[in-house]
Amino acid sequence: MHPLCLFPWTELVQKIAQLGTVHILEDYKTMCMKNMHDPHEGPTPQLEVMDHVASKEEWISNYEIYSHYKFAIVLENSYRDGYITENILIAWLGGAVPIWYGTHDIFDIFNEKAFIYYDVEEPEAALEQIHYLDTNPDAYEAVLNEPILKNGQETIDEYFSFMDGKLRDRIRSTILGYEDGDDQMVEMVRK
């Protein structure tokens, strides 16, 4: 089964589609709609197939697709510590407010006011936020204007730099077997 057909994707798409129209990929409609059930309460979900779609090989151009929409559903297909893909960044690049699901590590890196976190344990908070932003243009603009990174340059230095920081330490530990304070390994890396 395609990852997009699994929980929480199908549940979220269905719930958001009760608030307003959700544009989906043809593949999603073909593969996943059979997994959706009729909602027991609330309006019928409104799903429409997108007419402008990048090929799977051109995933980086998804920002162009997102530029046509207020929100972008960019859930990770797995909840694992440290697992954050480029999806949320591509939504911001397209000018859409990301609706994101994944590890809570996201809050260490990105400003929680700049996106909507979909918590599978408490989905109503995200759905209420989506509805509020969709019906309040000033509030929606405020979210778009929030800084993306939690702590600006400090976040870049810590998570996106090969200099001192968590990324460097993780690379050295994982690939080279280096632990902080291992001077012999430091000398080997410098050579």
C-alpha positions as CSV (number, residue, x, y, z in Angstrom):
1,M,0.0,0.0,0.0
2,H,1.2,3.5,-0.8
3,P,2.5,5.4,2.3
4,L,0.0,8.3,1.6
5,C,-2.9,5.8,2.0
6,L,-2.0,5.0,5.6
7,F,-3.0,6.8,8.7
8,P,-2.6,9.7,9.4
9,W,-2.8,10.9,5.8
10,T,-6.3,9.5,5.0
11,E,-7.7,10.7,8.3
12,L,-6.3,14.2,8.0
13,V,-7.3,14.6,4.3
14,Q,-10.8,13.5,5.1
15,K,-11.1,15.9,8.1
16,I,-9.7,18.9,6.3
17,A,-11.9,18.2,3.3
18,Q,-14.9,18.6,5.6
19,L,-13.7,22.2,6.3
20,G,-13.3,23.0,2.6
21,T,-12.0,21.6,-0.7
22,V,-8.8,19.7,-0.6
23,H,-6.8,19.3,-3.8
24,I,-5.2,15.9,-4.2
25,L,-3.0,14.0,-6.6
26,E,-4.6,11.7,-9.1
27,D,-2.5,8.9,-7.6
28,Y,-3.9,9.6,-4.2
29,K,-7.5,9.4,-5.5
30,T,-6.8,6.2,-7.4
31,M,-4.9,4.4,-4.6
32,C,-6.3,5.8,-1.4
33,M,-9.9,6.7,-1.8
34,K,-11.0,3.1,-1.2
35,N,-9.5,3.4,2.3
36,M,-11.6,6.4,3.2
37,H,-14.9,5.9,4.9
38,D,-17.9,8.1,5.0
39,P,-17.8,10.4,8.0
40,H,-20.3,9.6,10.6
41,E,-20.8,13.3,11.4
42,G,-20.1,16.6,9.6
43,P,-20.2,17.6,6.0
44,T,-19.2,15.3,3.1
45,P,-15.4,15.7,2.4
46,Q,-14.7,17.9,-0.7
47,L,-11.8,16.4,-2.7
48,E,-10.7,17.6,-6.1
49,V,-7.8,16.3,-8.3
50,M,-5.1,18.9,-8.9
51,D,-4.6,20.0,-12.5
52,H,-1.0,21.1,-12.1
53,V,1.3,18.4,-10.7
54,A,5.1,17.9,-10.9
55,S,6.3,14.4,-11.8
56,K,7.7,12.3,-9.0
57,E,11.2,12.8,-10.4
58,E,10.7,16.6,-10.1
59,W,9.6,16.6,-6.5
60,I,11.8,19.7,-5.7
61,S,9.4,21.7,-7.9
62,N,6.5,20.9,-5.5
63,Y,6.9,24.5,-4.2
64,E,5.4,25.6,-7.5
65,I,2.3,23.5,-6.8
66,Y,2.1,24.8,-3.2
67,S,2.2,28.4,-4.5
68,H,-1.4,27.9,-5.7
69,Y,-2.7,27.0,-2.2
70,K,-2.9,28.6,1.3
71,F,-2.0,25.3,3.1
72,A,0.2,22.3,2.2
73,I,-0.2,19.0,3.8
74,V,3.4,17.8,4.4
75,L,3.2,14.9,6.8
76,E,6.2,12.7,7.3
77,N,5.6,9.1,6.4
78,S,7.2,8.0,9.6
79,Y,7.4,9.2,13.2
80,R,11.0,8.8,14.3
81,D,13.3,10.9,16.4
82,G,15.3,13.3,14.3
83,Y,13.4,12.4,11.1
84,I,12.5,15.6,9.3
85,T,12.6,15.7,5.5
86,E,12.6,18.7,3.1
87,N,8.8,18.6,2.9
88,I,8.1,21.4,5.4
89,L,10.8,23.6,3.7
90,I,9.3,23.1,0.3
91,A,5.8,24.2,1.6
92,W,7.3,27.4,3.0
93,L,9.2,28.0,-0.3
94,G,5.9,27.8,-2.1
95,G,4.4,30.4,0.2
96,A,1.9,27.9,1.9
97,V,1.4,27.3,5.5
98,P,2.7,23.8,6.2
99,I,0.4,21.3,7.9
100,W,3.0,18.9,9.3
101,Y,3.1,15.7,11.2
102,G,6.2,13.9,12.6
103,T,8.7,14.0,15.4
104,H,8.5,16.6,18.1
105,D,12.1,17.4,17.3
106,I,10.6,19.8,14.8
107,F,10.0,22.3,17.6
108,D,13.7,22.5,18.4
109,I,14.4,23.7,14.8
110,F,11.4,25.5,13.5
111,N,9.2,28.2,14.9
112,E,5.9,26.6,16.1
113,K,4.0,29.7,15.1
114,A,5.0,29.3,11.4
115,F,3.3,26.0,10.7
116,I,0.4,23.9,11.9
117,Y,1.4,20.7,13.8
118,Y,-1.0,17.8,13.2
119,D,-1.1,15.8,16.4
120,V,-2.7,12.4,15.7
121,E,-3.6,12.1,19.4
122,E,-5.4,15.5,19.4
123,P,-6.3,16.3,15.8
124,E,-9.0,18.8,16.7
125,A,-6.4,21.5,17.7
126,A,-4.9,21.5,14.2
127,L,-8.3,21.4,12.5
128,E,-9.5,24.4,14.5
129,Q,-6.3,26.3,13.7
130,I,-6.7,25.5,9.9
131,H,-10.4,26.7,10.0
132,Y,-9.4,29.8,12.0
133,L,-6.6,30.8,9.6
134,D,-8.7,30.0,6.5
135,T,-11.4,32.3,7.7
136,N,-9.2,35.1,9.2
137,P,-7.0,36.7,6.5
138,D,-5.0,38.8,9.0
139,A,-4.2,35.8,11.2
140,Y,-3.2,33.8,8.2
141,E,-0.8,36.6,7.0
142,A,0.6,36.7,10.5
143,V,1.5,33.0,10.3
144,L,3.1,33.5,6.9
145,N,5.2,36.4,8.3
146,E,6.5,34.5,11.2
147,P,10.2,33.6,11.1
148,I,10.7,30.0,10.0
149,L,13.6,29.1,12.3
150,K,13.1,28.8,16.0
151,N,16.2,30.8,16.9
152,G,17.5,32.3,13.7
153,Q,21.2,32.2,13.2
154,E,21.6,30.1,16.4
155,T,19.4,27.4,14.8
156,I,21.4,27.5,11.6
157,D,24.7,27.1,13.5
158,E,23.3,24.3,15.5
159,Y,21.4,22.2,12.9
160,F,22.4,23.3,9.4
161,S,26.2,23.8,9.7
162,F,29.1,21.4,9.3
163,M,30.9,23.5,11.9
164,D,30.4,23.0,15.6
165,G,26.9,21.8,16.4
166,K,24.6,18.9,16.5
167,L,24.8,18.1,12.8
168,R,28.6,17.9,12.9
169,D,28.5,15.8,16.0
170,R,25.9,13.4,14.5
171,I,28.0,13.1,11.2
172,R,31.2,12.4,13.1
173,S,29.5,9.9,15.5
174,T,27.5,8.0,12.8
175,I,30.0,7.9,9.9
176,L,33.3,8.2,11.6
177,G,32.7,6.7,15.0
178,Y,33.9,9.9,16.6
179,E,32.8,11.0,20.0
180,D,33.5,14.4,21.5
181,G,36.9,14.5,23.2
182,D,38.4,11.8,20.9
183,D,41.5,13.8,19.9
184,Q,43.0,10.9,17.8
185,M,39.8,10.9,15.6
186,V,39.9,14.7,15.3
187,E,43.5,14.5,14.0
188,M,42.5,11.8,11.5
189,V,39.6,13.9,10.2
190,R,41.8,16.9,9.7
191,K,44.3,14.9,7.5
